[in-house]
Amino acid sequence: MRLDPVTKAYVARKAAEGKTSRDAQRCLKRAVCRQIFKILERADRNAHSNVEELSQAA
């Protein structure tokens, strides 16, 4: 939150919406979790497709 300009902008936007610093941090955590979940879902889908390809090749 101190170093990343995108994160700073996000927190500033939440503060402008009237959120407290603590609420802005909570929103930031949720946003990060959503991004990580999407990454994990893509990785899981790729792993399943690789398994299917291997079973079809055998």
Biotite code that builds the C-alpha atoms (Angstrom):
import biotite.structure as struc

atoms = struc.array([
    struc.Atom([0.000, 0.000, 0.000], chain_id="A", res_id=1, res_name="MET", atom_name="CA", element="C"),
    struc.Atom([2.975, 2.277, 0.507], chain_id="A", res_id=2, res_name="ARG", atom_name="CA", element="C"),
    struc.Atom([4.960, 1.432, -2.612], chain_id="A", res_id=3, res_name="LEU", atom_name="CA", element="C"),
    struc.Atom([2.693, 0.314, -5.458], chain_id="A", res_id=4, res_name="ASP", atom_name="CA", element="C"),
    struc.Atom([1.149, 3.234, -7.377], chain_id="A", res_id=5, res_name="PRO", atom_name="CA", element="C"),
    struc.Atom([-1.873, 1.194, -8.508], chain_id="A", res_id=6, res_name="VAL", atom_name="CA", element="C"),
    struc.Atom([-2.586, 0.198, -4.917], chain_id="A", res_id=7, res_name="THR", atom_name="CA", element="C"),
    struc.Atom([-2.167, 3.786, -3.741], chain_id="A", res_id=8, res_name="LYS", atom_name="CA", element="C"),
    struc.Atom([-4.692, 4.919, -6.341], chain_id="A", res_id=9, res_name="ALA", atom_name="CA", element="C"),
    struc.Atom([-7.145, 2.184, -5.274], chain_id="A", res_id=10, res_name="TYR", atom_name="CA", element="C"),
    struc.Atom([-6.908, 3.159, -1.603], chain_id="A", res_id=11, res_name="VAL", atom_name="CA", element="C"),
    struc.Atom([-7.238, 6.857, -2.472], chain_id="A", res_id=12, res_name="ALA", atom_name="CA", element="C"),
    struc.Atom([-10.348, 6.063, -4.517], chain_id="A", res_id=13, res_name="ARG", atom_name="CA", element="C"),
    struc.Atom([-11.863, 4.165, -1.593], chain_id="A", res_id=14, res_name="LYS", atom_name="CA", element="C"),
    struc.Atom([-11.014, 7.037, 0.768], chain_id="A", res_id=15, res_name="ALA", atom_name="CA", element="C"),
    struc.Atom([-12.721, 9.439, -1.633], chain_id="A", res_id=16, res_name="ALA", atom_name="CA", element="C"),
    struc.Atom([-15.811, 7.215, -1.404], chain_id="A", res_id=17, res_name="GLU", atom_name="CA", element="C"),
    struc.Atom([-15.845, 7.933, 2.318], chain_id="A", res_id=18, res_name="GLY", atom_name="CA", element="C"),
    struc.Atom([-14.231, 4.721, 3.538], chain_id="A", res_id=19, res_name="LYS", atom_name="CA", element="C"),
    struc.Atom([-11.976, 4.799, 6.580], chain_id="A", res_id=20, res_name="THR", atom_name="CA", element="C"),
    struc.Atom([-8.383, 3.656, 6.252], chain_id="A", res_id=21, res_name="SER", atom_name="CA", element="C"),
    struc.Atom([-9.323, 0.342, 7.818], chain_id="A", res_id=22, res_name="ARG", atom_name="CA", element="C"),
    struc.Atom([-12.258, -0.137, 5.426], chain_id="A", res_id=23, res_name="ASP", atom_name="CA", element="C"),
    struc.Atom([-10.047, 0.721, 2.454], chain_id="A", res_id=24, res_name="ALA", atom_name="CA", element="C"),
    struc.Atom([-7.553, -1.929, 3.565], chain_id="A", res_id=25, res_name="GLN", atom_name="CA", element="C"),
    struc.Atom([-10.358, -4.471, 3.888], chain_id="A", res_id=26, res_name="ARG", atom_name="CA", element="C"),
    struc.Atom([-11.508, -3.673, 0.335], chain_id="A", res_id=27, res_name="CYS", atom_name="CA", element="C"),
    struc.Atom([-7.924, -3.972, -0.871], chain_id="A", res_id=28, res_name="LEU", atom_name="CA", element="C"),
    struc.Atom([-7.576, -7.418, 0.706], chain_id="A", res_id=29, res_name="LYS", atom_name="CA", element="C"),
    struc.Atom([-10.761, -8.552, -1.003], chain_id="A", res_id=30, res_name="ARG", atom_name="CA", element="C"),
    struc.Atom([-9.554, -7.253, -4.364], chain_id="A", res_id=31, res_name="ALA", atom_name="CA", element="C"),
    struc.Atom([-6.239, -9.076, -3.961], chain_id="A", res_id=32, res_name="VAL", atom_name="CA", element="C"),
    struc.Atom([-8.054, -12.286, -2.996], chain_id="A", res_id=33, res_name="CYS", atom_name="CA", element="C"),
    struc.Atom([-10.251, -12.059, -6.099], chain_id="A", res_id=34, res_name="ARG", atom_name="CA", element="C"),
    struc.Atom([-7.178, -11.703, -8.318], chain_id="A", res_id=35, res_name="GLN", atom_name="CA", element="C"),
    struc.Atom([-5.388, -14.618, -6.662], chain_id="A", res_id=36, res_name="ILE", atom_name="CA", element="C"),
    struc.Atom([-8.501, -16.803, -6.938], chain_id="A", res_id=37, res_name="PHE", atom_name="CA", element="C"),
    struc.Atom([-8.718, -16.110, -10.686], chain_id="A", res_id=38, res_name="LYS", atom_name="CA", element="C"),
    struc.Atom([-5.066, -17.072, -11.109], chain_id="A", res_id=39, res_name="ILE", atom_name="CA", element="C"),
    struc.Atom([-5.582, -20.284, -9.144], chain_id="A", res_id=40, res_name="LEU", atom_name="CA", element="C"),
    struc.Atom([-8.689, -21.163, -11.146], chain_id="A", res_id=41, res_name="GLU", atom_name="CA", element="C"),
    struc.Atom([-6.779, -20.744, -14.425], chain_id="A", res_id=42, res_name="ARG", atom_name="CA", element="C"),
    struc.Atom([-3.929, -22.876, -13.125], chain_id="A", res_id=43, res_name="ALA", atom_name="CA", element="C"),
    struc.Atom([-6.386, -25.570, -12.018], chain_id="A", res_id=44, res_name="ASP", atom_name="CA", element="C"),
    struc.Atom([-8.118, -25.570, -15.407], chain_id="A", res_id=45, res_name="ARG", atom_name="CA", element="C"),
    struc.Atom([-4.764, -25.890, -17.160], chain_id="A", res_id=46, res_name="ASN", atom_name="CA", element="C"),
    struc.Atom([-3.770, -28.765, -14.894], chain_id="A", res_id=47, res_name="ALA", atom_name="CA", element="C"),
    struc.Atom([-7.017, -30.602, -15.670], chain_id="A", res_id=48, res_name="HIS", atom_name="CA", element="C"),
    struc.Atom([-6.606, -30.088, -19.400], chain_id="A", res_id=49, res_name="SER", atom_name="CA", element="C"),
    struc.Atom([-3.027, -31.404, -19.222], chain_id="A", res_id=50, res_name="ASN", atom_name="CA", element="C"),
    struc.Atom([-4.227, -34.524, -17.389], chain_id="A", res_id=51, res_name="VAL", atom_name="CA", element="C"),
    struc.Atom([-6.933, -35.076, -20.019], chain_id="A", res_id=52, res_name="GLU", atom_name="CA", element="C"),
    struc.Atom([-4.396, -34.673, -22.831], chain_id="A", res_id=53, res_name="GLU", atom_name="CA", element="C"),
    struc.Atom([-2.079, -37.191, -21.200], chain_id="A", res_id=54, res_name="LEU", atom_name="CA", element="C"),
    struc.Atom([-4.861, -39.740, -20.721], chain_id="A", res_id=55, res_name="SER", atom_name="CA", element="C"),
    struc.Atom([-5.956, -39.357, -24.341], chain_id="A", res_id=56, res_name="GLN", atom_name="CA", element="C"),
    struc.Atom([-2.375, -39.803, -25.551], chain_id="A", res_id=57, res_name="ALA", atom_name="CA", element="C"),
    struc.Atom([-2.049, -43.070, -23.643], chain_id="A", res_id=58, res_name="ALA", atom_name="CA", element="C"),
])
